């Protein structure tokens, strides 16, 4: 309504097929305003032709940061933005994934584009294999403890090395999720066969994966001025 009152054409979205929404964080609603917002969200998806609406209690429910990969909504090489700071999570698939504020999200919905200052990259080369009693959460907390909660401010935190090769996709997702706590613009892991297998097991996405390989090669060129940092896992 605010955009409409300012004369902005909000009659249609840029591409409803590239938009999906999830009812999370505020369900089940504990207060009236949250319940009203869920109704507004439902009306929004209907009015703008958004078919991918994950409704609470309808057998398709989940937090957006898990649905993005569990439902194969994001492919390697994609530029993926969401209205939550932990959108960084999905960078584990080899996508440029980051959170945006409400105004920027509205702009993307209407125009399909957004301005970014290309972040410089810190490359974390992880060598070895995590012991059985140590998890990816422990590792990223150690890294943040070393570089500080502002150590990644508007930077890309890219993870690689033999330690990453050994990790499951789920563990990589944990690493990228918490780059937000270091102030990073995004976290990313270069896609490999594990990612392809992970996504392929979640739907008929083979054609999308083939197309995304070209995009992945192009988008990985974004990460410049790399500063190499090394952690030995054993």
Residue pairs with C-beta under 8 A, 6 or more apart in sequence:
3 10
3 106
4 10
8 110
9 110
10 110
12 48
13 19
13 48
13 49
13 50
13 109
13 110
14 108
14 109
14 110
14 111
14 112
15 112
16 48
16 49
16 50
16 51
17 51
18 112
19 48
19 50
19 52
19 109
20 50
20 52
20 53
20 54
20 67
20 73
21 41
21 44
21 45
21 50
21 52
21 53
21 54
22 53
22 54
22 61
22 62
22 63
22 64
22 67
23 38
23 41
23 54
23 55
23 56
23 61
24 56
24 61
24 62
24 63
24 64
25 63
25 84
26 34
26 37
26 38
27 34
27 38
27 56
27 57
27 61
28 56
29 35
29 38
38 56
42 53
42 55
44 50
45 51
45 53
52 73
54 60
54 61
54 62
54 67
54 71
55 61
62 70
64 82
64 84
64 87
65 84
65 86
65 87
65 89
65 90
65 177
67 73
68 74
68 80
68 82
68 87
68 89
68 90
68 97
69 89
69 90
69 92
69 93
69 169
69 173
69 198
69 199
69 202
70 202
71 202
71 203
72 199
72 202
72 203
72 205
72 208
74 80
74 90
74 93
74 95
74 97
75 93
75 95
75 199
75 205
75 208
75 209
75 211
75 212
75 215
76 93
76 94
76 95
76 191
76 195
76 196
76 209
76 212
76 213
76 215
76 216
77 94
77 95
77 191
77 212
77 213
77 214
77 215
77 216
77 217
77 218
77 219
77 220
78 93
78 95
78 96
78 97
78 212
78 215
78 219
79 95
79 96
79 219
80 87
80 90
80 95
80 96
80 97
80 98
81 87
81 97
81 98
81 99
81 100
81 104
81 105
81 108
81 114
82 97
82 99
82 100
82 105
83 99
83 100
83 101
83 102
83 105
84 99
85 99
85 180
86 99
86 177
86 180
87 97
87 98
87 99
87 100
88 97
88 98
88 99
88 176
88 177
88 179
88 180
88 184
88 186
88 187
89 97
89 173
89 176
89 177
89 187
90 97
90 173
90 176
91 97
91 98
91 176
91 179
91 186
91 187
91 188
91 189
92 169
92 172
92 173
92 175
92 176
92 187
92 188
92 189
92 195
93 169
93 189
93 191
93 195
93 198
93 199
94 188
94 189
94 190
94 191
94 195
94 216
94 220
95 188
95 219
96 186
96 188
96 219
96 222
97 176
97 186
97 188
98 185
98 186
99 180
100 108
100 114
104 114
107 114
108 114
117 154
118 222
118 224
119 154
119 155
119 156
119 184
119 185
119 186
119 223
120 155
120 156
120 224
120 225
120 226
120 227
121 155
121 156
121 157
121 158
121 223
121 224
121 225
121 226
121 227
122 147
122 152
122 155
122 156
122 157
122 158
122 226
122 227
122 229
123 158
123 159
123 160
123 226
123 227
123 228
123 229
124 143
124 157
124 158
124 159
124 160
124 161
124 229
124 230
124 231
125 160
125 161
125 228
125 229
125 230
125 231
126 139
126 159
126 160
126 161
126 162
126 163
126 164
126 230
126 231
126 233
127 161
127 162
127 163
127 230
127 231
127 232
127 233
128 162
128 163
128 232
128 233
128 234
129 162
129 163
129 166
129 233
129 234
130 136
130 138
130 139
130 163
130 166
130 167
130 233
131 233
131 234
134 233
135 171
135 174
136 167
136 170
136 171
136 172
136 174
136 175
137 174
137 178
139 175
139 231
139 233
140 174
140 175
140 177
140 178
140 179
140 181
141 178
142 231
143 182
143 231
144 151
144 178
144 181
144 182
147 182
147 229
148 182
149 181
149 182
149 183
150 182
150 183
151 182
151 183
152 179
152 182
152 183
152 184
152 185
153 183
153 184
154 183
154 184
154 185
155 183
155 184
155 185
156 184
156 185
156 186
156 187
156 188
156 223
157 176
157 179
157 182
157 184
157 186
157 187
157 188
158 187
158 188
158 189
158 190
158 223
158 226
159 172
159 175
159 176
159 187
159 188
159 189
160 189
160 190
161 230
163 231
163 233
164 172
164 189
165 192
167 175
168 194
169 194
169 195
169 198
172 189
175 187
175 189
176 186
176 187
176 188
176 189
177 187
178 187
179 186
179 187
188 223
189 195
190 220
191 216
196 209
199 205
199 209
200 206
200 209
